Amino acid sequence: MKPDCIINAAGITGKPNVDWCEEHKQEIVRTNVLGVLNLVDIGFIYGLHVTNISTGCIYEYDEHHPMWSCIGFTEEDEPNFAGSFYSRSKIIMEKLILVYPNVLNLRIKMPVSAELDKGFVGKIIQYKKLVNIPNSLSMLEDLLPIAIDMTLKGIKGNFNFVNPGVVSHNQVMELYKKYIDPSKTWENFTIEEHDELLKSRRANAELSCHKLLQLYPNIPHVSISLQNLFQEIKEKNQ
């Protein structure tokens, strides 16, 4: 095919969720580590730019990055979340591929799109109980065109690929209830109660997108983008 570049969006998160990865570690390594590394290495050998779609779920709030502080983890911060094998595999993969000079690594976190049956919104609307924690989100309608532009421009390096700001689970659900389903109800429970039901913990954190904004300053705040997205979906369904 003689491509000019490679965009890798392949990866395993597990079904119905990342708990699956705890009992399928070999499959996770084969795809999320070896598969990505193989593509990057082939790209390097043939002089091809590689854009890797990865994850930002490699951090969790700590004393230096408390919730609602507006202090997000930067690309230079060492990953501090080891609560799931999925995240650990991504950390290993990232450290390996970033030694290559032909790589653009985009860390997506809790993606949201107009397809509300998928991604972050598609998951949480299925749950009767939610933790209420602020997180960075990746609004795909805002960010995917930028990913293509970065690839075409040959930009390289590591980027937190999220919208500015954070929103909590409750804030997302309130918008969903306002614009999509007024009958929607849910309850909250603590992180401790949440973790007792799971095989692995979840990475909750704010990521700094300052580096990305230096190149693309018009990315909207996540709360504005979410509201606009739900409003557009409501208008289309009327």
Secondary structure as UniProt FT lines:
FT   STRAND          5..8
FT   HELIX           18..23
FT   HELIX           25..28
FT   HELIX           29..35
FT   HELIX           36..45
FT   TURN            46..47
FT   STRAND          49..55
FT   TURN            57..58
FT   TURN            63..64
FT   TURN            67..68
FT   TURN            75..76
FT   HELIX           85..97
FT   TURN            98..99
FT   TURN            101..102
FT   STRAND          103..108
FT   STRAND          111..112
FT   TURN            116..117
FT   HELIX           119..124
FT   TURN            125..126
FT   STRAND          129..130
FT   STRAND          134..135
FT   STRAND          138..139
FT   HELIX           140..153
FT   STRAND          157..160
FT   STRAND          167..168
FT   HELIX           169..179
FT   TURN            182..183
FT   STRAND          187..188
FT   HELIX           191..196
FT   HELIX           210..215
FT   TURN            217..218
FT   HELIX           222..237
//
